[in-house]
Structures are given as C-alpha cells and as structure tokens.
Amino acid sequence: MRLKLVAVAVAALAPVVAMLAYNEVALRHQRNEEVRASAAQAARQASSEVERIVEGLHGLLVSVSAMPSVRHLDAGACNAALKSVAESIPNISTIFVVGLDGRPVCGSTAFPPGVVFSDRDYFQQILKTKDFTVGTYTQSRLSDRHVLPLAMPLMEGDILKAVIVGGIRMDWLQNRITERGVVSGNTVTIADGKGTIVARVPLAEQFVGTVIPDEYQHLVHAEQPDVIEVMSQDGTTRILGYRPIALPSSPLYVSAGFSKPEAFAPINRATLTNTLAIIGGALFSFAAAIFIGNRFILVPIWRIADVMEKWRGGQTAARTGMNGSDELAVVGATFDRLLDELDERRRRNEEAEEERILLVRELAHRVKNGFTLVQAIARQTFSRSDPERYNSFAERLAALAGTYDLILSREGSASSVRDIVSAALRAHVTSEAERIRLGGPDVVLPADIALPLSLVIHELATNATKYGSLGSEEGTVAIEWKSEDGRVLLLWTESGGPPVSAPTKRGFGSVLIERAFPAKAQARSRSDFRPEGLVFEVIFSTGEPAAKGEVESLDRDMMHPSKT
C-alpha cells in the first residue's frame, strides 16, 4: 500500500517534472541558437574590423605608389619620404620598395647589407598576380620583429617596375583586438593563409605564432562562413563562429569562440535549482504520502485485517469498533455489522446442523429398516420358487444397503473410491479376499457419484462370480483407478478364470452398467471380453462437467497414455 501511495505521489509530480524537462530542453535549444548567432555576429564584427585595417593600409600603399620619388625610384628622396610616412602611421613597422630582383631600392629604415626579399611568398605572389597581396606571419629582416607583410605592385602602365612592401606590427594588431574586449571564456582568433595565428584574445603569448590544429585547418579556406562546436586547444568546449579567407575582401581567417560552459552557466544553475526543488518536493510528497497513508489509510486497513485474522482464529467476538464519516471508518462500521450478521447466522446454522444431524440419523435408521423389510418380502416371495434369482437380488440389495450405510455414515458429504469399492465387494471379499486386489490414489467422490459406482462394481463382481474369474479356484480380479483433472478412470481386470466369450444378448446387468451414472458425470465405459478374462474400463467426472472437446481429449490421454 505504501508503494501505491508513493506511486500516486509520483503520478502527481510527473506532469510537473515533464513540464520542467520540456522547458529545460526548449530553453537549452533557444540558448544554443542565441550563442551560435552571437558567435557568428562576433566573427563578422572582428572580420570587418580586420578588413578595414587591411583596406586602410592598402590605401596607404596606393598613396605611396603615387609619390614621385617612389615612382621614379629616386632612392634619396624616396628614403626621406617613406621615413616620414612610417613615422606618422603607428601600425606600420616599415615601408620599403623592392626591385624585381628582390633587392631593396629605398625604405623608411636602413637595410642590412646583402638583404634580399625575392624568396618571400608575398613577393612571389606579386610577380604572378601583379595585385595587392597580404603575406603570412613573418619575422621582419629589417627589425627582427614579427609582422604581417602587405605588398602591392608599382606599375608603369602594364609593366611591373617594383614592389612596395609594408608590414603590420603584430603588437599593434594584438592591442587593437584586445581593446575590443572579450567576455570571460570567449576567444577571438586571427590567422593567415597558412593557419598561423597572428593575434588571439586571450592568451596571446601562448598561441600567437602557433598553427591551428590539423583537424580545423580546413576552416581557414572553407567555402563559406559557419558556426560549429569545437574543443579548443585550451581544453574548453566552444561554439565557434568563423570567417574563412576569401580574397580579396577577406585576406585573413577570423574566428570568435563562445565558451559553452560560460554561456550555459545561468541555465545550469537554474537547472540545478529546479532539480533540487523537485527532489525536495518529491521527498516532501513521499513523506506526506507515507504519513497520511499510515495515519488515515494503513492503520484502519490493518485494524480491519486484524479483526479478520482473529475471526479466522475463532475469536468471533472481535470487532473494529470504527465509526466516523470518512470512507474507511464507514467500511469498518459496515464490516462490524456484517460480522454481527455472520455471528447470528453461525448461531442459527449450528442449531440447524444439530437438527439436520438428528434427521440424518433418523433417515439412516428408516433406510436400514426399509432394506430389511424389502429383503424379508423378497425372501418370502422368491426364496422357494426361484432361489437363484433371490440370492442375486439379495446380494445386490445388500451391496446397495452397504453403500447407503457408507454414505449415511459420512452424513452425505463424500466417500473415497477405495471405501466405495470395498463396500460394494463386501460379500465377495469375505471369502475371496486374497483374490481381489485394489490399487489407486485416495480419490473422494460425492454422494451422487458414489452410489452408481457401487452398483456397477457389485454387478461386475456378480458376473465374475457367475461367469468369470471369481467362479473358479484360481481366478483373480484387479481393480485399479487413477485421477486427472477431475476425471477418474477405473479399470476392472479378470484373469485365471474359465474362457470368456462376448454375450449374445444384453441383460439387465449390461443396461445397469451403462446407465448407472448421472448425466453430469459424462461417463464412458468399454468392455473387452478377452479369452483370459473380462477387461472393463469406465471413466467419469467427479465434479462440474467439462466441455465436450476437453472430455474427449482427456479420456484419450488417460485410456491411452503416451509411452516415453
């Protein structure tokens, strides 16, 4: 019962838990979409700012290419002009002009002896495309600092005369990205065409100059921007919005990562709070269900059950004594009234039983007197004119009287097969006890089945005495029975007597055997007149009749059991 009460409490909490779970899933999905949108937006903003920086420097190089000293490759005037420009632009490390052989022509700073730039990737790219180019993360050969080179061709009509080169200072770019501000747990990363990180917030000192892991290298040159979930190199799960390199408008890879634990921290806290609240509510509900169940349900039920057990033990005066307006109190009061009625009926039944026993004894006495009177009349009428028929009749009457004695001695309740058969054979057992063998389980038959069986057994014994095995000195009879699913199979087997042959006509005994049992017994019998002796089988029900198909199947199984 406690489990049922707990189940009721669980059922009451289930809708609330289901609603909270649904809201939890919906809220997490919504938050995930918000974070993805925010990551994509942050990546667009960072990429847009990088594009403005690069575009500004592109414009600067265009202006430099228009300066007369640069166009005419006047080294003296060009050096002074480029130095003046570099000093006024804080994000530029150096500006210089390189000839087509890779050697410097002029610049904003002095050149180390023998320095050449023909091996730089941006220089090779200018020679191929004759277009503005953003190089890769490089250590400057002029200042030994890491820079991001930008180069554009110096053209004379369609002819490439030289290459103008500038370098973005990495410390300036890092400070610019840092000044934008990044929420704790989030990141902004900028990388060049080779996947080398040129700026990162936070932990720039740890990641700048390193290469993006191989599993994410494909993002650098992806076909379009997207948002994915990744495990960052610092061990944090992040929702990453990225913008791949798409020349010429987006010369650098930019990504913005939002820490998933940080983004979902408020939801996780709310989930923990709701979970604790649900657990607390559930515990309170269970405790209340158990307390209320014990106080108002289980105790009254146990009280009623205790009274029932006392009644079973014979304490018929036990009562619940319950009263009140609640349902179980009404049940208890009704149960007390029922016990009062049962007690009164029991008292009346005891009185009626005493009267019935007296009537049964009187009936037994009268039945015995009736059998004695019938036997006396038969003796006076037939004993002299036809002694043989009189003896047969007297034996049958004695068997019937013996069976009635057995039944009436049990007061009409029931009798066992062994007692019924023994009583029916009483006249034969007296002189032929060693020649009759009984065998079978203890099967009890109701009175309306016991009497017909007694008559059948007596008829078989009479025929065995007159024509069969009991009519000779060496003949024997075996009576065996078994019971299964309310059906009894009885087998009568004679042996050692004179040769037996089937009768040419049916006598009264055959009719008696066939019609002795009532219809409800669904009796079936079979006689096999073998030369060595009669074998008789009868099968009948001891209780309520079964379906016809079930009876036939059971009879086949009992009469012809399978051999294993």
C-alpha positions in Angstrom: 0.0 0.0 0.0 2.9 2.4 0.8 4.2 1.7 -2.7 0.8 2.6 -4.2 0.7 5.8 -2.2 4.2 6.7 -3.4 3.1 5.8 -6.9 0.2 8.3 -6.5 2.7 11.0 -5.4 4.9 10.2 -8.3 2.0 10.4 -10.7 1.1 13.8 -9.3 4.7 15.0 -9.7 5.1 13.5 -13.2 3.4 16.4 -15.1 5.4 19.0 -13.3 8.7 17.1 -14.0 7.6 16.6 -17.6 6.9 20.3 -18.0 10.1 21.4 -16.4 12.0 18.9 -18.6 10.3 20.3 -21.7 11.1 23.8 -20.7 14.7 22.8 -19.9 15.1 21.3 -23.4 13.4 24.2 -25.1 15.5 26.8 -23.1 18.7 25.0 -23.9 17.9 24.8 -27.6 17.0 28.5 -27.6 20.2 29.4 -25.7 22.2 27.3 -28.1 20.7 29.2 -31.1 21.4 32.5 -29.4 25.0 31.6 -28.7 25.5 30.4 -32.3 24.1 33.7 -33.6 26.3 35.7 -31.2 29.4 33.7 -32.3 28.6 34.4 -35.9 28.0 38.1 -35.2 31.2 38.4 -33.2 33.2 36.7 -36.1 31.6 39.1 -38.6 32.5 42.2 -36.5 36.1 41.0 -36.0 36.5 40.2 -39.6 35.0 43.5 -40.6 37.5 45.4 -38.4 40.4 43.4 -39.9 39.2 44.2 -43.4 39.1 47.9 -42.5 42.6 47.8 -41.2 43.9 45.9 -44.3 41.9 48.2 -46.6 43.4 51.3 -44.8 46.9 50.0 -45.3 46.1 49.2 -48.9 45.0 52.8 -49.4 48.3 53.9 -47.7 50.3 51.8 -50.2 48.4 53.2 -53.1 49.2 56.7 -51.9 52.8 55.8 -51.5 52.9 54.4 -55.1 51.7 57.8 -56.3 54.6 59.7 -54.7 57.0 61.0 -57.4 60.2 59.9 -55.6 58.8 56.4 -55.4 57.5 56.2 -58.9 60.9 57.4 -60.3 62.7 55.2 -57.8 64.8 58.2 -56.6 66.5 56.4 -53.6 67.5 59.6 -51.7 64.1 61.3 -51.9 62.3 58.0 -51.6 64.0 57.2 -48.3 63.1 60.5 -46.8 59.5 60.3 -47.9 58.9 56.8 -46.7 60.5 57.5 -43.4 58.2 60.4 -42.9 55.2 58.3 -43.8 56.2 55.4 -41.5 56.7 57.7 -38.5 53.2 59.1 -38.9 51.5 55.6 -39.1 51.8 53.7 -35.8 50.5 50.4 -37.1 53.2 50.2 -39.8 56.6 48.7 -38.9 58.4 49.7 -42.1 57.7 50.7 -45.7 60.1 49.9 -48.5 60.4 49.4 -52.2 61.9 46.2 -53.6 63.2 45.9 -57.2 62.3 43.0 -59.4 65.5 41.2 -58.4 64.3 41.2 -54.8 66.9 43.8 -53.6 65.7 46.8 -51.7 65.6 50.2 -53.5 64.6 52.5 -50.8 62.7 52.5 -47.5 61.8 54.0 -44.2 64.8 52.4 -42.4 68.3 51.3 -43.3 68.7 47.9 -44.9 71.2 45.3 -43.6 74.0 44.6 -46.1 73.1 41.9 -48.7 69.4 41.6 -47.7 67.1 40.3 -50.4 63.3 39.6 -50.4 62.9 37.5 -53.6 62.1 34.4 -51.5 59.2 35.9 -49.7 55.8 34.4 -50.6 54.2 37.8 -51.0 57.0 38.8 -53.4 56.4 35.7 -55.5 52.7 36.3 -55.4 53.1 39.9 -56.7 55.2 38.7 -59.6 52.4 36.2 -60.5 49.3 38.3 -60.0 50.5 42.0 -60.1 47.9 42.7 -57.5 47.7 43.7 -53.9 48.8 40.8 -51.6 48.6 40.1 -47.9 51.5 37.8 -46.8 51.9 35.4 -43.9 53.1 35.7 -40.4 56.8 36.6 -40.9 59.8 37.7 -38.9 61.0 41.0 -40.4 64.5 41.0 -41.9 64.7 44.7 -41.1 63.6 44.9 -37.5 63.7 41.2 -36.3 60.0 41.7 -35.2 57.1 39.6 -36.3 55.0 41.4 -38.9 52.2 40.7 -41.3 53.5 41.8 -44.7 51.3 43.7 -47.2 52.6 44.3 -50.7 51.4 45.9 -53.9 52.9 46.3 -57.4 54.4 49.6 -58.6 53.2 49.7 -62.2 54.3 51.7 -65.2 51.4 51.1 -67.5 51.2 47.4 -67.8 54.8 46.9 -66.8 55.8 45.9 -63.2 58.6 48.2 -62.1 59.0 47.3 -58.4 57.1 46.1 -55.3 56.0 48.3 -52.5 56.0 46.5 -49.1 54.6 47.4 -45.7 54.3 45.4 -42.5 51.6 45.5 -39.9 53.0 45.4 -36.4 51.8 42.3 -34.5 51.9 44.1 -31.2 49.6 46.9 -32.6 47.2 44.4 -34.1 47.1 42.4 -30.8 46.4 45.5 -28.8 43.7 46.5 -31.2 41.9 43.2 -30.8 42.4 43.2 -27.1 40.9 46.7 -26.8 37.7 45.4 -28.3 37.1 43.4 -25.1 36.2 39.7 -24.9 33.9 38.2 -22.3 35.5 35.7 -19.9 35.7 32.3 -21.5 35.3 33.6 -25.1 38.1 34.0 -27.7 38.9 35.9 -30.9 41.5 34.4 -33.2 43.1 35.8 -36.4 45.2 33.6 -38.7 47.0 34.0 -42.0 46.6 31.8 -45.1 48.8 29.1 -43.7 46.8 28.8 -40.5 49.4 30.6 -38.3 47.8 32.6 -35.6 48.7 36.3 -35.8 46.5 37.6 -33.0 44.4 36.0 -30.2 42.5 37.1 -27.2 43.1 35.9 -24.6 46.4 34.1 -24.0 48.2 35.8 -27.0 51.6 34.9 -25.6 50.7 31.2 -25.7 49.0 31.0 -29.1 50.4 33.7 -31.4 52.8 32.2 -33.9 51.4 28.7 -33.5 49.5 26.9 -36.1 45.8 26.0 -36.0 45.4 22.2 -35.3 45.1 20.0 -38.4 41.5 19.0 -37.7 40.5 22.6 -38.0 42.8 23.7 -40.9 40.0 23.2 -43.4 38.2 26.1 -41.8 40.8 28.6 -42.9 39.9 28.2 -46.6 36.3 27.0 -46.2 33.8 27.9 -48.9 31.6 29.9 -46.6 31.3 31.1 -43.0 29.6 28.8 -40.5 29.2 28.1 -36.8 30.4 24.8 -35.2 31.2 23.3 -31.8 34.8 22.6 -31.1 37.2 21.6 -28.3 39.7 24.4 -28.2 43.4 24.0 -27.6 43.0 25.3 -24.0 40.6 22.4 -23.3 37.3 24.4 -23.4 34.3 23.4 -25.4 33.3 26.4 -27.5 30.7 27.4 -30.1 32.9 28.8 -32.8 31.8 31.3 -35.5 34.4 31.6 -38.2 35.0 33.6 -41.4 37.4 31.9 -43.9 39.8 33.7 -46.2 38.0 34.9 -49.3 40.4 37.1 -51.3 40.5 40.0 -51.9 37.9 41.2 -49.4 38.8 38.9 -46.5 42.6 38.2 -46.6 42.7 36.8 -43.0 40.9 34.0 -41.2 38.9 35.2 -38.2 37.0 33.2 -35.6 35.1 34.1 -32.5 34.6 31.3 -29.9 32.0 31.4 -27.1 32.6 29.2 -24.1 29.8 26.7 -23.9 30.1 26.2 -20.1 30.1 30.0 -19.6 27.2 30.5 -22.0 25.1 27.8 -20.3 26.1 28.6 -16.7 22.9 30.5 -15.9 20.8 27.7 -17.3 22.9 25.1 -15.5 22.4 27.0 -12.2 18.7 27.2 -12.9 18.6 23.5 -13.7 20.4 22.6 -10.5 18.0 24.8 -8.5 14.9 23.3 -10.2 16.3 19.8 -9.7 16.9 20.4 -6.0 13.5 21.9 -5.7 11.9 18.9 -7.5 13.8 16.5 -5.3 12.8 18.4 -2.2 9.2 18.5 -3.3 9.3 14.8 -4.1 10.8 13.9 -0.7 8.2 16.0 1.0 5.4 14.5 -1.1 6.6 11.0 -0.3 6.9 11.7 3.4 3.5 13.2 3.4 2.1 10.3 1.4 3.6 7.8 3.8 2.5 9.7 6.9 -1.0 10.4 5.7 -1.2 6.8 4.3 -0.2 5.3 7.6 -2.4 7.6 9.7 -5.6 7.6 7.6 -5.3 4.5 5.4 -2.9 1.8 6.5 -3.8 1.9 10.2 -7.6 1.4 9.5 -6.9 -1.3 7.0 -4.6 -3.1 9.4 -7.3 -2.8 12.0 -9.9 -4.4 9.8 -7.4 -7.1 8.7 -6.5 -7.8 12.3 -10.2 -8.4 13.1 -10.5 -10.7 10.1 -7.5 -12.8 11.3 -9.0 -13.0 14.8 -12.2 -14.3 13.2 -10.3 -16.9 11.3 -8.7 -17.9 14.6 -12.1 -18.4 16.3 -12.4 -15.1 18.1 -15.9 -14.3 16.8 -16.4 -11.5 19.3 -13.7 -9.4 17.7 -14.9 -6.0 16.2 -13.1 -3.0 14.7 -15.1 -0.5 16.8 -14.6 2.0 14.0 -17.0 4.9 13.5 -16.9 8.2 11.7 -17.6 9.9 8.4 -14.5 9.0 6.4 -14.7 6.2 3.9 -12.6 3.7 5.8 -14.5 4.3 9.0 -17.7 3.6 7.1 -16.1 0.4 5.8 -15.1 -0.6 9.3 -18.6 0.1 10.7 -20.2 -1.8 7.9 -17.7 -4.7 8.4 -18.7 -4.8 12.1 -22.4 -5.0 11.1 -21.5 -7.8 8.7 -19.7 -9.7 11.4 -22.7 -9.3 13.7 -24.9 -10.8 10.9 -22.4 -13.6 10.3 -22.3 -14.4 14.0 -26.1 -14.6 14.1 -26.1 -16.8 11.0 -23.5 -19.0 12.5 -25.6 -19.5 15.6 -28.6 -20.3 13.5 -26.6 -22.7 11.3 -25.3 -24.5 14.4 -28.9 -25.0 15.6 -29.9 -26.1 12.1 -26.9 -28.5 11.9 -27.9 -30.2 15.1 -31.4 -30.7 13.8 -30.0 -32.0 10.4 -27.8 -34.5 12.2 -30.8 -35.8 14.1 -32.8 -36.1 10.9 -30.0 -37.9 9.1 -29.7 -40.4 11.9 -33.4 -40.9 11.8 -33.3 -41.3 8.0 -30.4 -43.8 8.2 -32.4 -45.8 10.7 -35.5 -45.8 8.5 -33.5 -46.7 5.3 -31.9 -49.7 7.1 -35.4 -50.8 8.2 -36.6 -50.3 4.6 -33.8 -52.5 3.2 -34.6 -55.1 5.9 -38.3 -55.1 5.0 -37.6 -55.3 1.3 -35.3 -58.3 1.9 -37.9 -60.0 4.0 -40.6 -59.6 1.4 -38.3 -60.8 -1.3 -37.3 -63.8 0.8 -41.0 -64.7 1.4 -41.9 -64.2 -2.3 -38.9 -65.7 -4.2 -36.7 -67.7 -2.0 -38.6 -71.0 -2.5 -39.8 -70.6 -6.1 -36.6 -69.2 -7.6 -33.7 -69.4 -5.1 -31.0 -68.4 -7.6 -32.7 -65.2 -8.6 -33.5 -64.4 -5.0 -29.8 -64.8 -4.0 -28.7 -62.5 -6.8 -31.3 -59.9 -5.8 -30.4 -60.2 -2.1 -26.7 -59.7 -2.9 -27.5 -56.6 -4.9 -29.7 -55.3 -2.2 -27.1 -55.9 0.4 -24.5 -54.1 -1.7 -26.8 -51.2 -2.1 -27.6 -51.2 1.6 -23.9 -51.3 2.4 -23.2 -48.3 0.2 -26.0 -46.4 1.8 -24.5 -47.2 5.2 -21.2 -45.8 4.0 -22.8 -42.6 2.6 -25.1 -42.0 5.5 -22.2 -42.7 8.0 -20.4 -39.8 6.3 -23.7 -37.8 6.5 -24.0 -37.4 2.8 -20.7 -35.5 2.2 -18.4 -37.7 0.2 -16.7 -41.1 0.2 -13.4 -42.4 -1.2 -13.2 -44.8 -4.2 -11.5 -47.4 -2.1 -14.3 -47.3 0.6 -17.0 -47.5 -2.1 -15.4 -50.4 -3.9 -14.7 -52.3 -0.7 -18.3 -51.8 0.5 -19.7 -53.0 -2.9 -17.5 -56.1 -2.8 -18.1 -56.9 0.8 -20.0 -60.2 0.1 -17.1 -61.3 -2.2 -14.2 -60.1 0.0 -15.3 -62.2 2.9 -14.5 -65.5 1.1 -12.3 -64.3 -1.8 -10.1 -61.6 0.0 -6.8 -62.8 -1.4 -8.2 -63.0 -5.0 -9.3 -59.4 -5.2 -6.6 -56.6 -5.5 -7.3 -52.9 -5.1 -4.9 -50.1 -6.2 -5.2 -46.4 -6.7 -4.9 -42.9 -5.2 -7.1 -41.5 -2.5 -9.9 -40.0 -4.6 -13.1 -38.7 -2.8 -16.4 -38.9 -4.7 -19.6 -37.0 -4.0 -22.7 -39.0 -2.9 -24.4 -38.8 -6.3 -21.4 -40.5 -8.0 -20.6 -42.9 -5.1 -23.9 -44.8 -5.3 -23.8 -45.5 -9.1 -20.2 -46.7 -8.8 -21.2 -49.0 -6.0 -23.9 -50.6 -8.2 -21.5 -51.0 -11.2 -18.8 -52.7 -9.0 -21.4 -55.0 -7.5 -22.7 -56.0 -10.9 -19.2 -56.7 -12.2 -18.4 -58.8 -9.1 -21.7 -60.8 -9.6 -20.9 -61.5 -13.2 -17.3 -62.5 -12.3 -18.7 -65.0 -9.7 -21.2 -66.5 -12.2 -19.3 -66.5 -15.4 -15.8 -65.2 -14.8 -12.6 -65.4 -12.7 -14.3 -65.5 -9.3 -16.2 -68.6 -10.4 -13.0 -70.7 -10.3 -10.5 -71.5 -7.6 -7.5 -69.8 -9.3 -9.3 -66.7 -10.8 -8.4 -63.2 -9.6 -9.7 -59.6 -10.1 -7.6 -56.4 -10.1 -9.4 -53.1 -9.6 -7.2 -50.1 -10.3 -8.1 -46.4 -10.7 -6.4 -43.1 -11.3 -7.5 -39.4 -11.4 -6.5 -36.5 -13.6 -8.1 -33.0 -13.9 -11.4 -34.1 -12.3 -11.8 -37.3 -14.3 -11.5 -40.8 -12.8 -10.5 -43.9 -14.8 -11.4 -47.2 -13.2 -10.0 -50.5 -14.7 -11.6 -53.9 -13.8 -9.3 -56.8 -15.0 -10.2 -60.5 -14.6 -7.7 -63.3 -15.0 -7.3 -67.1 -14.2 -10.9 -68.0 -14.7 -12.7 -70.0 -17.4 -12.6 -68.9 -21.0 -14.8 -65.8 -21.6 -16.8 -65.0 -24.7 -18.9 -62.0 -25.6 -22.6 -62.4 -24.6 -25.1 -62.9 -27.4 -27.7 -60.6 -25.9 -27.8 -57.7 -23.4 -29.0 -58.4 -20.0 -30.2 -56.2 -17.2 -26.6 -56.0 -15.8 -25.3 -54.5 -19.0 -28.0 -51.9 -19.0 -27.3 -51.1 -15.4 -23.6 -50.6 -16.0 -24.3 -48.3 -19.0 -27.0 -46.2 -17.3 -25.9 -46.1 -13.7 -24.1 -42.8 -13.7 -25.9 -39.5 -13.9 -25.6 -37.3 -17.0 -23.3 -34.8 -15.3 -20.7 -37.5 -14.7 -20.2 -37.8 -18.5 -19.4 -41.4 -18.0 -17.9 -43.6 -20.7 -17.4 -47.4 -20.4 -15.9 -50.2 -22.5 -16.0 -54.0 -22.1 -13.3 -56.2 -23.6 -14.3 -59.9 -23.4 -10.9 -61.5 -23.7 -10.5 -65.3 -23.5 -8.4 -65.0 -20.3 -11.0 -62.7 -18.7 -13.1 -59.6 -18.9 -11.3 -56.2 -19.0 -13.7 -53.3 -18.2 -12.9 -49.6 -18.3 -15.1 -46.8 -17.0 -14.2 -43.1 -16.9 -16.3 -40.4 -15.2 -16.2 -36.9 -13.8 -16.2 -36.2 -10.1 -17.3 -32.5 -10.2 -18.7 -30.0 -12.7 -18.9 -31.2 -16.3 -16.2 -30.1 -18.7 -16.5 -29.1 -22.3 -17.1 -32.0 -24.7 -13.8 -31.5 -26.5 -11.8 -31.3 -23.3 -13.5 -34.5 -22.0 -12.7 -36.4 -25.2 -9.1 -35.3 -25.2 -8.6 -36.2 -21.5 -10.3 -39.6 -22.0 -7.9 -40.4 -24.8 -4.9 -39.4 -22.7 -6.0 -41.4 -19.7 -7.1 -44.6 -21.6 -4.1 -44.5 -24.0 -1.2 -42.7 -22.3 1.9 -41.9 -24.4 4.9 -44.1 -23.9 8.2 -42.4 -23.2 
